[in-house]
Amino acid sequence: MELRHLKYFLKLAEELSFVRAADKLFISQPPLSRQIKELENELGATLFERNNKRVILTDAGKYYQKEIQELLQNLKRVNATTKKISENQSGEFRIAYVSSTFSGDISKLIQFLSAQYPYVNFRLYEVPTVKQIAALEEGKIDFGIIRSPLHSSKIDSRLWYQDSFSLVFNRNNYSISSENDFESLKTATFVFFNKQYAPYFYDALLQICAQYGFKPKVVHESNNISSIIQLVKNGLGISIVPTAIMKSHNYPELEFIELKKTALFTDILLATPKGNQSQISQAAIEFLTEKISKK
């Protein structure tokens, strides 16, 4: 028994006419009759009653029609799922992000992809930009959310969104009403990213403070934006962070002031290994860029 026997049977069961069924199948009538007879012989059952005037399904034929329809529908589902899994041979899709970019959008992305590709195991990692670049070049991750600058011929990227910088402080410890008060922070304690972990951010902090005429006193360093925010919240210092952070760390003790005069921005990029953008990567890019465009 071959798949064509089943397809021929279903078409004849639908049309109840050898002439019409053969026409729809783009074959002549004799081969169709022969295939149906072969199927009945193999099953040891009569599926159709036929005479010169009509073709009708037997009770066995009606049962067989119902079961084969379900079988082929299931086969179609299996084929589609296999194709989705094949897009990533291991059955895994590895997504990395930097801690300062994590938001509800990334959580929603995982939900979206899991619904679209239910048999792919999505793994989410928090990885600094420098290490993400190396992992993307080596094919160790499939999709990265990183901050510029990016200098690699082995990685494809596109802009997700552009972010400014903001001063963040505990309002119970500091009285700062606007960006113009920034110069009064010359003696303040700063909490910031570790220089080796996020060299661009560290340099941006120095550059911003230099524009206001002083060098920051960095006392506490961390590799995680949540830890930085927690230290600031507990009154252990102030920090300069990407402005988008306030959406996910909007605590009543904290005040954010966007530093518009610095004219410094950071680009958030969606990155994939060069020439290896899968259908899943494309779906992720479209989902995230659409989210940003609606804001």
C-alpha positions in Angstrom: 0.0 0.0 0.0 1.3 3.4 -1.0 0.2 6.9 -0.1 -1.2 7.4 -3.6 -3.7 4.5 -3.0 -5.1 6.5 -0.1 -5.3 9.7 -2.0 -7.0 8.1 -4.9 -9.5 6.4 -2.5 -10.4 9.7 -0.8 -10.9 11.5 -4.1 -13.2 8.7 -5.4 -15.0 8.7 -2.1 -15.5 12.4 -2.5 -16.6 12.4 -6.1 -18.4 9.0 -6.2 -17.6 9.0 -9.9 -14.5 7.3 -11.6 -14.7 9.8 -14.4 -14.7 12.9 -12.2 -12.2 11.5 -9.7 -9.8 10.6 -12.5 -10.2 14.0 -14.0 -9.4 15.7 -10.7 -6.4 13.5 -10.2 -5.1 14.2 -13.7 -5.0 10.5 -14.6 -7.1 8.3 -16.9 -9.9 6.1 -15.5 -8.4 2.6 -16.0 -5.3 3.3 -13.7 -7.7 4.7 -11.1 -9.9 1.6 -11.2 -6.8 -0.5 -10.9 -5.4 1.3 -7.9 -8.7 1.1 -6.1 -8.9 -2.6 -6.8 -5.4 -3.1 -5.5 -6.3 -1.3 -2.3 -9.4 -3.4 -1.8 -7.5 -6.6 -2.4 -4.8 -5.6 0.1 -7.5 -4.7 2.7 -9.6 -7.7 2.0 -12.6 -5.5 2.0 -15.0 -3.9 -0.6 -14.9 -0.2 -0.3 -17.3 0.8 -3.1 -20.4 -0.7 -4.7 -20.3 0.1 -8.4 -22.4 -0.5 -11.4 -23.0 1.3 -14.7 -25.1 4.0 -13.0 -23.4 4.9 -9.8 -20.6 4.4 -7.3 -21.4 4.4 -3.5 -19.4 3.7 -0.4 -20.0 0.6 1.5 -20.1 0.7 5.3 -16.5 -0.4 5.3 -15.7 2.3 2.8 -17.4 5.0 5.0 -15.4 3.9 8.0 -12.1 3.8 6.0 -12.8 7.2 4.6 -13.2 8.7 8.1 -10.0 7.1 9.4 -7.8 7.9 6.4 -8.9 11.5 6.5 -7.8 11.8 10.1 -4.6 9.9 9.3 -3.6 12.2 6.4 -4.4 15.3 8.5 -2.2 14.0 11.2 0.5 13.2 8.7 0.3 16.8 7.4 0.7 18.1 11.0 3.7 15.8 11.5 5.3 17.1 8.3 4.8 20.7 9.3 6.2 20.1 12.8 9.2 18.2 11.3 9.9 21.2 9.0 9.8 23.6 12.0 12.2 21.4 14.0 14.4 21.1 11.0 15.0 24.8 10.9 17.2 24.3 13.9 18.7 20.8 13.8 19.2 20.4 17.5 15.6 21.3 18.3 16.9 24.2 20.3 17.0 27.9 19.6 19.3 29.9 21.8 18.5 33.6 22.5 20.9 35.9 24.4 20.3 39.4 25.7 22.2 42.0 27.8 20.7 42.6 31.2 20.0 46.3 30.4 17.7 45.3 27.5 15.5 42.8 29.3 11.8 43.9 29.2 8.3 42.6 28.8 8.9 42.6 25.1 11.5 39.8 25.4 9.2 37.8 27.6 6.4 38.2 25.1 8.9 37.2 22.3 9.5 33.8 24.0 5.7 33.3 24.4 5.2 34.1 20.7 7.9 31.9 19.5 6.9 29.0 21.7 3.4 29.2 20.3 4.6 29.4 16.7 7.2 26.6 17.1 5.9 24.3 20.0 8.5 21.6 19.4 11.5 23.9 19.5 13.1 24.3 22.9 13.8 28.0 23.4 16.7 28.8 25.8 17.2 32.4 27.1 20.6 33.6 28.4 21.8 36.8 29.9 25.1 37.4 28.3 27.2 40.7 28.0 27.6 42.1 24.5 31.3 41.2 24.2 30.7 37.6 25.0 27.6 37.5 22.8 29.6 38.7 19.8 32.1 35.8 20.3 29.2 33.3 20.7 27.5 34.5 17.6 30.7 34.3 15.6 31.2 30.7 16.8 27.6 29.7 16.3 27.0 29.1 20.0 23.9 31.2 20.1 21.3 31.7 17.3 19.9 35.2 18.1 21.4 38.0 20.1 20.1 41.3 21.6 23.2 43.4 22.0 24.3 47.0 22.3 26.5 48.8 19.8 29.2 49.2 18.7 29.4 46.0 16.7 32.5 45.4 14.6 32.3 41.9 13.1 32.1 40.6 9.5 30.7 37.3 10.8 27.5 38.8 12.2 24.4 40.3 10.6 22.5 42.9 12.6 19.7 45.4 12.4 18.7 48.3 14.7 15.9 47.4 17.2 15.8 50.8 18.9 17.9 53.7 20.0 18.2 54.6 23.7 19.3 57.6 25.6 20.9 57.8 29.0 19.3 58.8 32.3 20.6 59.7 35.8 19.0 57.5 38.4 19.1 58.1 42.2 17.2 57.6 45.4 15.0 60.6 45.9 15.4 60.2 49.7 19.2 60.7 49.5 19.6 63.3 46.7 17.8 66.4 45.8 18.1 66.8 42.1 15.4 68.6 40.1 16.8 68.7 36.6 19.7 67.9 34.4 21.2 71.2 35.3 22.0 69.9 38.8 24.3 67.3 37.4 27.5 69.3 38.2 26.6 69.1 41.9 27.3 65.4 41.8 31.1 65.7 41.6 31.6 64.2 45.0 28.8 61.6 44.7 29.3 57.9 44.8 28.6 56.2 41.5 27.4 52.6 40.9 28.1 51.3 37.5 28.8 48.4 35.2 32.1 46.6 35.5 34.5 48.0 32.9 35.4 44.5 31.5 31.7 43.5 31.4 30.4 46.5 29.6 33.3 48.7 28.3 31.1 50.9 26.2 28.8 51.8 29.1 31.8 52.5 31.3 33.3 54.8 28.7 30.0 56.5 28.2 29.8 57.2 32.0 33.2 58.8 31.9 32.3 60.8 28.8 29.0 62.1 30.2 30.6 63.2 33.4 33.5 64.8 31.5 31.0 67.0 29.7 29.9 68.3 33.1 33.5 68.9 34.1 34.3 66.1 36.5 35.5 62.5 36.8 33.0 60.2 38.6 33.9 58.4 41.8 32.9 54.8 40.9 32.8 52.8 44.2 30.5 50.0 43.4 30.5 47.9 40.2 28.2 45.2 39.0 27.6 43.0 35.9 23.8 43.2 36.2 21.5 46.1 35.7 19.1 44.8 38.4 21.9 44.8 40.9 22.9 48.3 40.0 19.3 49.5 40.4 19.1 47.7 43.7 22.2 49.4 45.0 20.9 52.8 44.0 17.5 52.0 45.5 19.3 51.1 48.8 21.0 54.5 48.8 24.5 53.2 48.1 25.1 55.6 45.2 23.7 57.0 41.9 24.1 55.7 38.4 23.7 56.5 34.7 21.6 53.9 32.9 19.8 53.4 29.6 16.6 55.4 29.7 14.5 52.4 28.8 15.4 50.8 32.2 12.9 53.0 34.0 10.0 51.0 32.4 11.0 47.8 34.1 12.5 49.3 37.3 10.0 52.0 38.2 10.3 52.0 42.0 8.7 54.8 44.2 12.1 55.5 45.8 13.8 56.1 42.5 13.9 59.2 40.3 15.1 59.1 36.6 16.2 62.2 34.8 17.0 61.9 31.1 20.3 63.4 30.1 19.3 65.2 26.9 22.2 67.6 26.7 24.9 64.9 26.3 23.6 63.9 22.8 24.9 60.4 23.6 22.8 57.4 22.6 23.2 53.7 22.5 21.8 51.5 19.7 20.2 48.1 20.6 20.8 45.6 17.8 19.2 42.3 16.8 22.0 40.0 15.7 22.4 36.7 14.0 25.3 34.7 12.7 26.3 35.9 9.2 24.2 34.3 6.4 22.5 32.0 8.9 19.2 33.8 9.5 16.6 31.1 10.1 12.8 31.4 9.8 12.7 31.6 13.6 15.2 34.5 13.6 13.2 36.3 11.0 10.0 35.8 13.0 11.7 37.1 16.2 13.0 40.2 14.3 9.6 41.0 12.9 7.9 40.5 16.3 10.3 42.8 18.1 10.4 45.5 15.5 6.6 45.6 15.3 6.5 46.0 19.1 8.8 49.0 18.9 6.9 50.6 16.0 3.7 50.5 17.9 5.1 52.4 20.9 
